[in-house]
Amino acid sequence: MIPEPEAAAGFPGEPDGLQRLWTPHRMVYVGGENKPKDGSENECPFCVAPTKSDEDGLIIARGKTVFAVLNLYPYNPGHLLICPYRHVPDYTDLTQEETLEFAQFSQEAMRMIRRVSKPHGFNLGMNQGAVAGAGIAAHLHQHVVPRWGGDANFFPIIAQTKALPLVHGQVREMYSESWNTPDA
């Protein structure tokens, strides 16, 4: 049992007896501190990530025109993104070569996640434009989200919290080692 914190002096309200799992690191995402302010390439996390080491950039695999990177704020364990190296906002901006490799990386991501994590299904998607829900609308990216039966439990609904059993470094290592490994 988690002990109930004492009521803070000067704050209204009574302790309600609920146990809390605090996730203050999520406030960086909620508050938007890591989002580029002007949409420029020099502030874009998808432009910056490939300039770092794979470990520091959370990169799973690099192609000629696109790369796979772990989502820094995952919906589920192993949630990754497929991004073109070019800073373009819209799917229709991709060249034929980029479109082909983008699709191939999406397929390989699903194969690799199946080998490593054994999900029951996937959500794949792109939000085109801020009004459509794109957190970083200036740089195209596709979400590859592994799903398991029962993964949408009460925690995200009641506590706005998602329990992730592995840290990014562990997931990146497992995924990058399995990338392009033939299915058994």
N, C-alpha and C positions, 0 to 999 in steps of 0.2 A: 504494500500500500504506500502510495506517495503521500508524504505529509502535506497537509493543507498549509499554504503560506499564510503568515499572519497578515491581517489587513494592513495596508500601507497607510500611515498617518496622513490625514488630509485628503484622502481619496474617498469619494462616496461609494456606497454599496456595501453589501454584506458578502462574505465568502459563501459560495453556493455549494460547496462540498464536491464539486467536480474535480476529477484528476485532469491535469493538463500535460500535454507533450508539447513543449515549446520548440518552435522552429524559427528563431529570429533571422537566420540566414535567408529565409524566403523574402524578407522585407526588401532585399536588394532587388529582387525580381518585381515584387509588387510595386515598389517605389520607382522603378525604372532607372536606377542609377547606372546600370550597365548598358542601357540602350544608347545607341548613337544619337547625339542631340541634333545633328544637322543632316544625317543620312549620307555623310561623306565616307569615302573608302578608308580614310585614315582613322576613323572612329568605329568602323564596322567590325564587329567581332568575327564575322565570317571572312573578312579580308585579312584580319590580324592573325587568326588561328594558324593558317598555313605558313606564316613567317616564323612560327615557334617550332620547337621540337615536337614530335608526335605526342610525347607524354604531357608536356606543358600545354599544348593546344588541344588535348583530348581527341586527337585524330586517330581514327581506326584504320583508314586506308587512303592512299593518294592515287589518283589517276592522272591522265594527261590534261583533262579539262574540268574534272570535278573531284571532290573528296568527300569522305564520310567522317563525321565528327559526332561525338556524344553531345546531347543536349545538356547544357549546364543546369537547366531547371527541368528535369525530366517529369513526364506524366507517369511513367512506369519505369522500373529498372530496365536499363538497356536501351532506352529511347535515344535514337540517333537521328541525324539530319544528313541529307545529301545536298551538297552545295556546289555550284559552279565556282571556279576560281574568279571568274569575271564578276564584277559588281554590277549586276543587272537585276531589276525589280520584277520582271514579268516572265512567265514561262514562254511567251511568244518571242522574247528577246534572245532565246538560245539559238545557237547555230545548229545545223543538222548534226555535226560531230558532237556538240555538247548534249543535244537531246538524246542521242543514242547512248552515250556514256552515262548520262543521268539515269536513263532507264535500266541500263545494265548494272549500275551500282545499286539501284533500288532492289533489283532481283537478287543480287549477291548479298546484300544486307539481310534480306529475308531468309535466304538459305543459311547464312552464317548464324543468324540469331536462332533459327530452328535447331541447328547443330548444338549450339552452346547452351541456350536457355529453354528450349522445348516449350515455346508458347503455344497456346491453343488457337491463336489467330493474330491478326495485325490490324492496326489503323494506319493507313497511308494517306497523306494529304498535304496540300499546299494552300495557304491562305494568301490570296492575291490582293494586296492593299491593306492599309490599316483598318478600313471600314469592314473588311472581311475577317479581321482578327489577327493579321500578321503583326507580331510583336516587333519584328525588324522588317519593315516593308520594302526597304531600299535594296535588299539582297535576297534574291530568290533562294528558297530552301524547302526541301520536302521532308516531312516528318515520317519516320518509320517507327511505330510504337508497338512493341510486343504486348499482347494481351493474354490473360489467363482467366479461366472461369473463376468468378468470385473476386477478381482484382478490384472491382468497384464496390468497396465495402463502406461501412459507416464513417470511417475516418475522414475521407475527403469531404463527405457531405456535412458531417457534424463539426469536425475539428479543423477543416481546411488543411489537413495534414496527410501526407503520403509516406508510408513506411518503406524505405528503400534498404534492402538487406546488404547491399554491396556499395562500396564507395567507387567513384568514377575511375580511379586508378586501376582497381581490380577488374572492372568491366572492360575498360580500354585494353588492358593486357589480354584478357580472354578473347575479346572480339578480334583484335588485330592479329593474334596468333592463329585464329581460325579463318580469317579472311582468305578466300580463294582455295580453301581446302576442299577437295572433292567430297560430295555427300557419300556417306557409307551405304 
